[in-house]
Amino acid sequence: MCCYACGGPFPNKNPGVVLQKIPVAPGQVYDLSGYAGNGGGTPYALFDENAYVDPRYEKAGEGFIPVTNCQPTVHPAIYFHGAEGSRIVADLKIPYKIREIYLYDRSRTADSCWIYTGTLKKWKPVAAWVTASQSAGRWKKISLDEQSRYVMIRFSSYETNISEMVLYGIPGDTVPSADHFTIHKGFTHTRLDQFLGVNYIMENEARWLKPFHYSRLYNFALDYDNDTSRDEHRIRFNMLHYGRYSREIGNYIFDIDTLQHVNDGNIWFSIRGVSRWMSGVGLTDKDRPLNRPFLNTEDPASYSRHAEMMWHLAAFFGYNPVDTNLLSLSHEPRRSGRGSMSVYENGNEEDADWVGNRYCSPYEYYAQSTADWDGDEGRLGKRRGIHAADPDAKLMMSGLTGLDTNRVKVYSFLSENLRDDKKFIWQGGIQYHYYGQKKGKGMSPEADSMRSKLALVADCSYRIAPGVKCFLGENGYDKSPVSRQCTPLIPGMSAAQSQGIMLLRSINATFFSGFDAYILYWLRDGNPENDPRVYLTSGILRTLPDGKTQVYPGWYYISTLVNFLGKFRPESVVREEGNVWIYQYRHTVYPDSLAYFIYKPTVTGSHVASFTLGTGNTIGNQVRKISFLDNMDQGKEEILPVVLGKIKMDVLEKPTLILYKAPVAGK
């Protein structure tokens, strides 16, 4: 799962020879096309057998034969849609005098390949060849005399099969020891009522957002850049997609102003797609938001129009007032610094692999993001990027379709090597989307090992960008029994009840994983529960045909959780085995206040009777037991006596909260 399953340096079979094999570990390999996560290939396979081969010193026909293939295997053509083909970069950590490169060619077709040295800002081509078309593999030797820290190999086709690449040279500095990555992020420091959020388009009834701190609102760029002009220098932008100007009060009115005051709301727009003008010439929300068609998708300057739209969003909705004469708006009056939002997301699932040649590579998304963040460090001119409008604004990473830490690693690598400030530009958060599925159905978080999976991802993300929050930007379950993301159905429970239980257990798993936020998918349905289409019955509310709101148990369960544990943080995983799982929370202000989140981790309709739970030395010799109810946001509260530091209770598949007070150690 983690991109840093790192190995150490390889042994030198001939220590007396100055020319030595250059070690390449997994964490040093970067796939600029982005197929490592979903494409079925492993870029490190280009170097993974270096420990077993030594082609410079072995006689032809002797020694280990490399067999692994670094190319993508799942819809591989999409990773070669650009003129550059597919590129793999090895960071050698220090400069080497590179003298020889050996490649084991198992290709069955003739394709062009290239090798470069230098830097990401200035590559130097040093070798080019056409792969052999043969039935048996063989080593190809390339002699050169280059000093470089970075080596890039470029492929023109996924049918090219270079099984191994071995570099020989002389180190220009002390060879660094292998990274072992023993640092772990640990639990989040965020309390629960600042941890939860929800996805939606817009909500008119603010009360339904009470349990949620974050609001992630889906938007399209063509609603803000709705000017039909082709000329990117004469655009007037529209900020009124969700608002209007009131002459009576002399101000703009937006629903987000009300929502912002619910649970200290942190609202951001997830803006995807192209401008109205680009849409008018046939491009879609999955095309790159270029100034116009056919520009270089890896050049930040190609996104200057989009970067100007982002500047206007931050100038209008952000916290820093700018000179309103700088605003180019399609409506009056011009206003700035509304203080509505400080986080902006420039896309949604840009790594989607089901869109064919519209797939966005990490390099393409980096180019757009460095433009959207600060106009590519100001190189695109004034009024470009959110940072230029509001220095406190932050860019949220477009949510990834899965737990693809390799793609995040590439984002960081590009930022470090293409930006002068070397800054990781997505300071608003690293965002993943995740839905546990098996055989076309949703899985319980326990059957999916959700917490342990997320913990690995949180650790990896922390190593890539320490201090940047880690968001689970989408997770949820459909109530429809035929959706591929249908909730596991607990016998004796309805689909809506089962959904609510799975959400409670998923929130808890995420809270104890090291992630810093859980953004529920979805708030409000407009479809009946039996709608077979995926993600259309994921809501915890539904708008009925008569316009009334149906409230599902999930909303009440989550509200109850926040009402009782909102000011708590994760303390410890007490037990995560057998038929009873237990997690301990601690209050952020009153450390003597603790809580247990306890449940049976199955979906069989069973329970554990008369379970003995140790509470230790409780203050008052009693605990409060909170049960989740289908139609109450405060649940059901009972007082249980503590006898000899223990209580007895039935443990259900629906979680139960046990609140108590205990003396704080050392006080």
N, C-alpha and C positions, 0 to 999 in steps of 0.2 A: 504493500500500500504506500509506504513512505518512499519518497524519491531518493533518500539518502541511505539506502541499504549499502553502506560504503565498505569497500574492501581496501586492504593495505597495498603497499608497493609490491611489485612482482620481483622475485629473486633474479639476480644477474648470474647466468650460468658461466660467465667468463669474467670474473672480477678483475683479472689483470689487464683487460682491454679497456681503454679509455672510452671508446664508443659503447654506450650501454643502452639497453632497452628502456624506453621512457614509460614510467608507470601512468596508467589512466584508470581511475576509479569511477564508479557509477555517478558520483556526485559531480564529476568533472565533465560530463557529457550533456550537451544541450541540443535538443531537437527543435529547430526553428520552424518546422512545419506543424508541430503540435500533435503528432499521432500517437505519442507514447501513452496517452491516457485512454483513448477509445479506439485507436486504429489497429489494435491487435499486434503491433510491432514493438520491439524494444531497441531503441537506438544504441544502447550500451552493448548490444550483441555484436557491434562492430569491434569491440575491444574485450569482450568477456572471456575469451579463451587465450588471452596473452600469456597467462601463467603456464600454459601447457605447450606453447610453441616458441621456437627460437629460429626463425627461418634464415637469419644471417649466418648462423653457425651450423645448422643442420644440413646434411647432404640431401639433394633432391630425392624425393620418394621416401624419405625417412621421417620419423617423428609423427606427432599428433596431427590429424587432419581436422581442421575447423569445420564445423557443420552448422552453426547458428546463422540466422539471417536477420539483419537489422531492419528490413523493410516492413511497412504496414501490410496487413493482410485483410483487414475489414474495410470495404469500399476504398481501396488504396488510391484510386485515381484522384480523389478530392484533395489529397495532400500534395499533388503535383500540378495544381491548376494554374499556378503563376509561371511567369517566364523563367524564374530562378529554379524551378523544380523543388527538390527536397534537399535540405542542408542540415548537416550534423557538425557541431563545433565541439572540439575538445579543448578545454582550458587546462594547460599543463602546469598551472600554478606559478611557475617561474619560467623565464626565458631559457630556451635550449638552442644550441647549435644543432639543427636537425640535418643529418647527413643522408639518411636512408629511410625509405618507407616501403614496407612490404604489404601487399594486399593479396589475399587468397580469393581468387576469382572462380566462382562456381556458376556464372551466368550462362543461361541457355540461349540468350539473344544478345545481339550487338547493340550496346547503348553507350552514350557519351558520359564520361565522368571527369570531374575536375578537382584539383586540390589547391588550396590557398593557404598562405600564411599572412601575418600582419595583425590587424585589429579589426573589430567590427565596423569602425569608421572608415578604414582604408585597407581593403583586402588586396593582396598581391597574388595573381595566378602563378603557380610554380609548376604545375603538371596538368596534362590533359591526355586522355586516352579513350579508346573504344574497347569495351569489354569483349572478352572472347566468347565465341559461340561454340560450346564444346560440351561433351557429355561428362567429362571428368574435370575436377578442379585443379588449379595450379597456382603457384605463387608468382606474383609480378613484382619486380623490384624497381623502385624509382630512386635515383640518386639526385641529391640536391645539396646546396650549401646555404641554408637559411637560418637566421636567428629569429625566433618567435616564441611567444607564450601560447599563441592560439593557432590551431590548425583546423581548417574547414574542408570537408569533402562534400561535393555537390553531385546529386544524381539527377538524371533526366527522366528516369523511368523506375517504377516500382518493380519491374521485372529484372532489374540489375541485382545480382546476388554476390555482393562482396562479403564473404563470411567472416573475414578478420582483417584488421589493419594494425600493423606493428610498426612503431616508430623507434628509430635509433638516433642517438645524438649525445651531446655533451652538455651537462647542466651548467648554466651561467651563474648559478647561485646555489646556496644550500638547499638540497631537496627537502621539502617540508614533509613531516610525518603525516600519516593518514589521519583523516578526521574520523573520530569514533562516535561523535554526536551523542554524548551521554546526558546532555541538558534536556530537561523536559519542561513543558510549559506549566503543568499543574492546573488546578482548578481556576476558573474565572474568579476575578475579584468583584464582578458585577452582581448586584443583588437581583433577586428574581423579578421584581416589578420594573426593572430597567433592562431586563434580559429578553423579554418577550415582545414579539411584533407580529404583524399580519399583513398579507398581501391583499390588495383590492384595487379597484379602479377609482371609485370615489364613493364616499358614504355620507348620506345626508343626516343620519341620526347618530350623533356623536356618542350617545350612551353605550352603543355596542362596542366602542373602542376602549372602554374603561380598563379592561385587563391588559391592554397592550401599550407599550412604550413606543415601539417603532411602527411606522406605517410606510410600506413600500408600495408606491402607486405606479401602475403601468401607464405609460404614455408613448406617443409616437412623435418623432421629430417633426413630421409634417403639420402637426397642430401648432407648433411654435414657429417653425420656418415655413409658413404657408404662403409666402410670396412666390408668385409664378415667374419672377424674373430669373433669367439665366445668369445674369451678371452678379457675381458674388460680392461686388463692391457697392451695390446699390440695393441691399436687402433691407426691408422693414419687417421686424419680428413681432409676433403676437404673443403676449403674455396672458391673455384672457381665456385660455382654453377652459379653465375651471373657475372663472370669476367674471365680474362685471364692475363697471364704475357706477356709483350711486351719486347722483347730483344732490340728493337730499342731505347726505352726510358729508359730501365732498371728499369721498375716499373710495378706494377699491374694496370690494367685498369678495372674499374667497372662503369656501368651506374649510380649507386647511387652516384658516385662522382660528376657527372654533375647535377643530380637531387637535390643534397644537396645544391647547390648554387641557386636554384630557391626559391624565397620567404623565404630565411633563413631556408631551409628545415630541418625538423626533421623526420628522416626515422627510422622505426624499422621493424624487421622481426617478423611475427607471425608464430612460428615454431611448427608444430603439428606432431604427429605420432611417429613411432618407428624407430629404426635403420635399415639399409639395411639387416643386419643379421637376425633381428627379423622378418622383412618382408618376408625374404626368407623361414622362417619356418611357414608361414601362418598367421602372425598377421597383423592387419590393422592400419590405421591412427587413429582409435578410441580406440585402445588398449592402456594400460598403457606402457610408454616407459621404461620398466624395463631393467636391465642388461641381463636378460634371463627369459624365461617363468617360472611361478609358484612361483616366489618370493613373499614375503609379500608386498602387494601394499601400506600398511600404514607405511612402514619403509623407511626413507630417504636413507638408505644405498642401497636399491634396485634400486635407480636411479643414482648411482655414475657414470655410463657410460654417461648418459644424462647430468649430471652436468659437466663432463669433456668436453663434446661437447660445452656446454654453456660457459665454461671457455675459450675455444679456440676461440669462436666467439667474446667474449669481448677482448681477447688478440690481435686478428687480426684486428678487425674493430673498437675497442674502442680507447680511447684517451690516455691511459697510456701505454707507451712502456714497455714490459717485456723482460727478457733475452730470446732471440730467441732460445737458446739451450733447453729451456723448452718446445718448441712447438713440437708436433708430427703431422706432416703434410704429406700428400701424394704428395706434389708438392714442388718445389724449385723455388726461394729462400725463406727462412723463414723470414717473416717480422712481425712487431708488431706495434701497435699504429697508425693505419691509420687515426684515427679521423673521421670515417664515421658515427658512431652511438653510442648512449649512453643508449638507451632503448631497451629492449629485452622482447618479449612476448613468454612464454613457453606453447603455446597451442592455441586452438581456440574452443570456445563453449564446454569446457570439461564437462559442466553440461547437455549436450544434452540428452533428455529422449527418443529419438527415436532409440537408438542403442542397446536396450535390455540389456543383462548382461555386455555389455562393458561400461555401465554408470559409470561415475567417481564421487565418493562421495567427499564432501568437505575435508574429512580427507585424502583421497588419493591424491587430488590435492595439499593440504598443504604439504604432505610428499615430493612430487616431487619439489614443489616450494622452500622449505627450502634447499633442495639439490642444486637446480639450482641457488639460490641466493648467498649463501656463503658456500656451502658444509656442510650445517647443522651446522653452526657456527664453521666450521673447523674440525668437527668430521670425515668427510669423507677423510681427508688428503689434501695435496696440489693439486693445479690445479683442483679445483672443485668449480664451481659456478662463476658467472660473477663478483661478488664483489671481489673475490680473484685476478682476473686479472686486473680489473679497479675499484678502490674504488669509482669512480663517476658514475659507471654504475647503472641503475635502472631497476627493474623488473616490467613489465607491467602485470597486472592481465589478464589472459586469458578471452576474452570477454564472458560474460554470454548470454545465449539465450534470456533472458528477464530482467525485472526490479526486480531481485531477491535480495532484500536487506538482507533477512534472511541468504542467503548463504554467503554474505560478512560479516555479523555479526559473523557467525561461523568461517570464515577464521581468523578474528581478535581475536576471543576467543582462537582458537588453537595456534596462534602466541604468544599470551600473556601467555599461560599456558604451552606450550611445548618448547619454546625457552628461554634460560637463559637471553637474553637481552630484552625479552618481546616485541620485535619490530614488527610492522606491516610491512611485508617484501615487499609488492607490492607498493613501493614508486614511481614507474613510473606512476601509475594511477589505479583507480578503473574503470573497463570498463564494460559497459552494451551494449547489442544490442537490438534494439526495432523497430518493424514494426507494425503500427496500422492497424488492420484488423477487418472486420465485415462481416459475411456471405460470406466468400470466396473472398472478395475484399478489396483493400486498402482503408483506410479512410483519409479524410482531417485531418490535425493536429488539427483543431478547433472542428470538430465533435468528435474527439478522446480525447479531453481535454488534448492534449499532453503536453502543457506547465505546467499545474497544476500537472499532473502525474510526470513529470520529476522534478519539484520543490520539491515534497515530497521525491523523491529518492535522490536528491542532498542534502537535509537537513539530511536525515538519514545517507548517506555516510559520511557527514561532522562530524556527531556525532560519528560515528564508527572510523574514521581515520582523524582527523583534519589536514589540511595542505596537504593532498594527493589530487591531481586533479581528477576530475570526468569526464570520457570520455563517450560520446555516440559513440561507436566504429563502429556501423553499423546502417544505416537508409536510406531508399530510396524507390523508386517506379519502378515497371515494366511498360514499355510502352505497352506490349502485353495485349489486352483486356480480355484474358481468364486466365491470371495468377491470382493466389489467392492474389498477391500483386500488382494488376494492379492499375495504378493511377486513381483517380476519374476523369472522363472525363467532362470537362467544355464545354457546348454547344457552338458551333462556334469555338472551339479550337481543334487542333490535339492532339493526345495522347502525342507527344513529347512536345508540348507547355504546355499542362496540367501538365505533369511531372515536367517541369521547374518551373511552378507556385507553385506546391505543395512543391518542394524543397526549394524555397525561403521562403515560409511560415513556413516550418519545421525548417529551419536554424534559423529564427527569434525566433520561439517558444523556441528552445533549448538555444539560446543566452540569453534569458530573464528568464531562468529556474533556474540558479545557476550552470549548467554544465559548464565545462571549455574547452570542445572541442566537435566538431561535425565532425565525419568521415563519409563521404558520401559512400554509397554503390550504384553504382560501377563506375569506370572510363570509361572503354572501352568494348563494346560488340563485339562479333564476330558472332552474330546471327541476323537474320532479326527481325523487330519489332513485327511480329506476332508469334514468337516462343512461344508456350504455356507453356514452362517450367519456373518455378518460379525462379526469380533472374537472368535470362539469358538475360533480356532486360532492366536492371536497369541502364545501362551506359549512360553517357552524351556525349560519342563518340562511333563511330562504325567503325571497320575496314571492308571495302567493299571487295568483291571478287577480285577486281583488285589491292588491297593493299592500296588504298587511304583511307583517313580518312573523315568520315561524322561527322560533328559537329552538335549536337542537340542544341535546344534553351537553355536547362538547363545550358550548359557550358557558353553561352554568358550571361545569367541572373546572374549566380554566379560571373562571372568575373566582370560584371558591379557593383554588390553589393560590391565586395572587392575594386574595383578601386575608389569608392566614399566613402565607409564607413570603409575601412581597418584599419584606425587609430582611430576608434571610439570604445567606450565601451557602454554597456547598461546603461541608465540613469533612465528611469521610464516607467511603464506601464500607459499610459495616459488614454486609454479607451479600454475596453475589453467586450463590450456589444452592443447589437443592430446590426445594419447593417454596422457599421464602427468601425474598430479596429485600434488603434493608439499606437505606441511605440516610445519613444524618445531616441536617441543616443547622446552622447557627445564626442567630440574629446579629445584624451588623452594628447595632447600637448597644444592645443589652446582651453581652456575651453569655450570661447565665441562662438565656432563653434558647432552647434547642427544640428540634423536631425530628421525628422519624417519618420517612416516606416508605411504607411497607406494603408488599403485595405478593401474590403468587404469580410467577412469570409464565403462565400458560394461557391457552385459549380453549380450554376443554369444558368450561362450566363447572369446575370443581373448586374446593376450598380446603384450607387446613384448619381443623378444629382445635380450639384450646391451645394455641401456640403460646409458649412462654417467651416473653420479650424482656430482656434485661434493661432496666433504665438506670441502675445504679442509685446513688444517693440523691434522690430528688428532693427539692424544696417543697414542703407541704405534703409529701407522701401521696401525691395524686397526679394524674395526667389528664389531659383533655384529648378525647378521641373525636376526630372529625371525619364524618362519612360524606361522600359526594352524592348529591341528589340531582335528579333530572330537571328540576324546575325551581331550584333555589341557589342563589349565588353565595350563600353562607353555609350551605350544607347542613348537616345534622351534628350537633355537639353533645357529647356525653362525658361525664366525669368517671374515671376508673381509679380505684384505689391501688396503691403500690404496696406490695407485701414482700418484705425482705429484698427490696430492690428489683422486683419483678412485677409484671402484669400478665394476665392471661387474656387472649383475644383470638377470635377467628380471623384468619387471613384470607382475603378474597382476591380474585383476579382484578377486580377494581381496587386501585390503591386506597389506603387509609392513612390519615395523618395522625400522629401522636405528638402532642405538644406538651413540653414540661420544662421545668427549671431545675438547674443543678449548679452546685458551687463551682466557681471557676478555679482551676488549678493555680496555686500560687497566690490566691487572694483570700 
